[in-house]
Amino acid sequence: MEQFIELYRDTAKGKCKTTDSYKGLPIHARKGLHQRALEIVTDIRTLKNAEVLDIAAGSGAMSLRLLDNGASVTSADLVEENFRVEHPSCHFHKLDLNNDFSGYLSKKFDVIIALEIIEHINNTRHFIKNCRELLKPGGLLVISTPNIGSDYAIAEMICKGTYPYFDDDHYYNGGHVNPVSPWQLELILKDYQLDLVQFDSFGQAQLRFGEWPKLFITHKLVSFLRAVQTRPNGVINLYAISNT
């Protein structure tokens, strides 16, 4: 985890480049993911005058998108020096999400955004419980995490013994310690009386035969064997969750 924190500190110093950004703010996520998350939120409700919590805010790129859509934003992250947004309707809190973080915030929110973070959290149930405590009745929680249930992820597990984004390098240097499957998250949501109102699977794995023939063929075989199943097949899963 310390290496992961240092990665964000390096980003704050301009030493680490990312594939996506928003108005000059770097994004540690798959290109286009933040925009897709915003579209999901605005399909469900307006952000104008909404109280929004942006968890694991990083540089503040998602927070700034939310502000640009009329929200009042509370941004939270463990690495304070990486956050770069200065706006009268945006306030930053340093939070350790492995602790009972709901007790450190004095209000509840209409919307909580938690993109690409639960894979870094030690306990998924603990995280969901704290998010629920921070949601207003009828509030919306949007979560994203790598999809370990896709045909590609299963093929890579067969070939390598690890899921995409959950190998040794991602564990030690990226802080990816907690792969979460769709069925597991849905059961946790039921335990905390939360409803899954929209599901999206984002991005596609790019495979070429010449780069890794065994994985390419295994992926084709897995896709054939699972052809009759309805399953999320993108690289990243997005969940829109309601506190009804």
C-alpha positions in Angstrom: 0.0 0.0 0.0 2.9 2.4 0.7 4.1 2.0 -2.9 0.5 2.9 -4.1 0.5 6.0 -1.9 3.9 7.0 -3.3 2.5 6.7 -6.8 0.0 9.3 -6.0 2.6 11.5 -4.4 4.7 11.2 -7.6 1.6 12.2 -9.6 1.3 15.3 -7.4 4.9 16.2 -8.3 4.3 15.6 -12.0 6.5 12.5 -12.1 3.8 10.1 -13.1 1.8 10.4 -16.3 -1.7 9.1 -16.8 -3.7 8.2 -20.0 -6.6 10.5 -19.2 -7.2 13.9 -17.7 -9.8 16.5 -17.2 -8.9 20.2 -17.6 -5.3 19.4 -16.9 -6.0 17.2 -13.8 -4.6 13.6 -14.1 -7.0 10.6 -13.8 -5.8 7.3 -12.4 -8.5 5.3 -14.3 -9.2 3.8 -17.7 -9.7 6.5 -20.3 -13.3 7.6 -20.5 -14.4 6.0 -17.2 -15.0 9.3 -15.4 -17.1 10.6 -18.2 -19.1 7.3 -18.3 -19.7 7.5 -14.5 -21.0 11.1 -14.9 -23.4 10.0 -17.6 -24.8 7.2 -15.4 -25.4 9.7 -12.6 -27.0 12.3 -14.7 -29.2 9.7 -16.4 -30.7 8.9 -13.0 -30.8 12.4 -11.3 -29.7 16.0 -11.7 -26.5 17.2 -10.1 -27.6 20.8 -9.8 -27.5 21.8 -6.1 -26.8 18.1 -5.1 -24.5 17.4 -2.2 -21.9 14.9 -3.5 -19.1 13.0 -1.9 -16.2 12.1 -4.2 -14.3 9.2 -2.5 -10.7 8.6 -3.4 -10.7 11.9 -5.3 -7.1 11.8 -6.4 -6.2 15.0 -8.2 -9.8 16.2 -8.1 -10.6 15.5 -11.8 -14.0 13.8 -11.0 -14.7 16.5 -8.3 -14.3 19.2 -10.9 -16.6 17.4 -13.4 -19.2 17.3 -10.6 -18.7 21.0 -9.8 -19.1 21.8 -13.5 -22.5 20.1 -13.4 -23.8 22.2 -10.5 -23.0 20.0 -7.5 -21.6 21.0 -4.2 -18.7 18.6 -3.6 -16.9 17.1 -0.6 -13.7 15.4 -1.8 -11.9 12.7 0.2 -8.6 11.0 -0.2 -5.7 9.7 1.8 -3.1 11.7 -0.1 -3.9 15.3 0.4 -1.0 16.8 -1.6 -2.3 15.4 -4.8 -5.6 17.2 -4.7 -5.6 20.4 -6.8 -9.1 21.8 -7.0 -9.8 25.2 -5.5 -13.4 26.1 -5.6 -15.8 27.7 -3.0 -18.2 24.7 -3.4 -15.6 22.1 -2.9 -14.1 21.0 0.4 -11.4 18.4 1.0 -11.1 15.8 3.8 -8.2 13.5 4.4 -9.7 10.1 5.1 -8.4 6.5 5.6 -11.1 4.4 4.0 -10.1 1.3 5.9 -11.3 3.0 9.1 -14.9 4.0 10.0 -14.7 7.0 7.8 -18.4 7.8 7.9 -17.9 9.2 11.4 -15.5 11.9 10.2 -18.0 13.6 8.0 -20.8 15.7 9.5 -23.5 15.4 6.9 -25.2 13.0 4.5 -25.0 13.1 0.7 -27.4 12.9 -2.3 -24.7 11.2 -4.3 -21.5 9.3 -3.4 -18.9 8.6 -6.2 -16.3 5.8 -5.5 -14.4 5.1 -8.7 -11.6 2.5 -8.8 -11.2 2.3 -5.1 -12.9 -0.9 -3.6 -10.1 -3.0 -5.0 -7.7 -1.0 -2.8 -9.9 -1.5 0.4 -9.3 -4.3 2.8 -12.9 -5.0 3.6 -15.7 -4.5 1.0 -18.5 -5.0 3.5 -17.0 -2.4 5.8 -16.7 0.1 2.9 -20.3 -0.4 1.7 -21.6 -0.1 5.3 -19.9 3.3 5.7 -21.1 4.5 2.4 -24.7 3.6 3.3 -24.4 5.5 6.5 -23.4 8.6 4.5 -26.2 8.4 2.0 -29.5 10.3 2.4 -32.7 8.3 1.9 -33.0 7.8 -1.8 -29.4 8.7 -2.3 -27.2 7.3 -5.1 -23.9 5.5 -4.8 -21.8 4.9 -7.9 -18.9 2.4 -7.7 -16.5 1.1 -10.3 -13.9 -1.8 -10.0 -12.1 -4.2 -12.4 -14.3 -6.9 -13.7 -13.0 -10.3 -12.7 -16.0 -12.1 -14.2 -15.4 -11.3 -17.9 -14.4 -13.8 -20.5 -11.0 -12.2 -20.7 -10.5 -12.2 -16.9 -11.4 -15.9 -16.7 -9.0 -16.7 -19.6 -6.2 -14.8 -17.9 -6.8 -16.7 -14.7 -6.6 -20.0 -16.6 -3.3 -18.9 -18.3 -1.6 -17.0 -15.5 -3.3 -18.0 -12.3 -4.2 -14.3 -11.6 -6.9 -11.9 -12.8 -6.2 -8.8 -14.8 -5.1 -5.9 -12.5 -4.5 -8.4 -9.6 -1.0 -9.9 -10.3 2.0 -9.3 -8.1 2.9 -6.0 -9.6 -0.6 -4.6 -9.1 -0.6 -6.0 -5.6 2.7 -4.5 -4.4 2.9 -1.4 -6.6 -0.7 -0.6 -7.4 -2.4 -1.5 -4.1 -4.9 -3.9 -5.8 -5.5 -6.2 -2.8 -9.2 -7.0 -3.1 -10.8 -8.4 -6.3 -14.6 -8.1 -6.0 -16.9 -10.1 -8.3 -20.3 -8.9 -9.4 -22.3 -11.5 -7.5 -20.3 -10.9 -4.3 -21.0 -7.1 -4.5 -24.7 -7.7 -5.2 -25.1 -9.9 -2.1 -23.4 -7.3 0.0 -25.8 -4.7 -1.3 -28.7 -6.8 -0.3 -27.3 -7.3 3.2 -27.3 -3.5 3.6 -30.7 -2.9 2.0 -29.3 -1.2 -1.0 -30.7 -1.6 -4.5 -28.7 -2.0 -7.7 -30.5 0.4 -10.1 -28.1 0.4 -13.1 -25.2 -1.8 -14.1 -22.7 -1.0 -16.8 -19.6 -2.9 -18.0 -17.0 -0.5 -19.6 -14.1 -0.9 -22.0 -12.9 -3.9 -23.9 -9.6 -5.9 -23.6 -7.5 -5.7 -26.7 -6.0 -9.1 -27.5 -3.8 -10.0 -30.5 -2.8 -13.5 -31.4 0.9 -12.6 -32.0 1.4 -11.1 -28.5 0.2 -14.1 -26.5 -1.3 -17.0 -28.6 -2.2 -19.1 -25.6 -4.3 -16.3 -24.0 -5.9 -15.4 -27.3 -7.0 -18.9 -28.0 -8.1 -19.5 -24.4 -10.2 -16.3 -24.5 -11.9 -17.5 -27.7 -12.7 -20.8 -26.1 -14.0 -19.3 -22.9 -16.3 -16.9 -24.9 -17.6 -19.9 -26.9 -18.4 -21.9 -23.8 -20.1 -19.0 -22.1 -22.0 -17.8 -25.2 -25.5 -18.7 -23.7 -24.8 -16.8 -20.5 -25.7 -13.2 -19.9 -22.6 -11.7 -18.2 -20.8 -8.4 -17.9 -17.9 -8.5 -20.3 -16.2 -5.1 -20.1 -12.9 -4.5 -18.4 -14.4 -2.3 -15.6 -17.8 -2.7 -14.0 -19.9 0.3 -12.9 -22.7 0.0 -10.3 -25.3 2.6 -9.6 -26.8 1.8 -6.2 -29.8 3.4 -4.5 -30.4 3.8 -0.7 -34.2 3.2 -0.9 
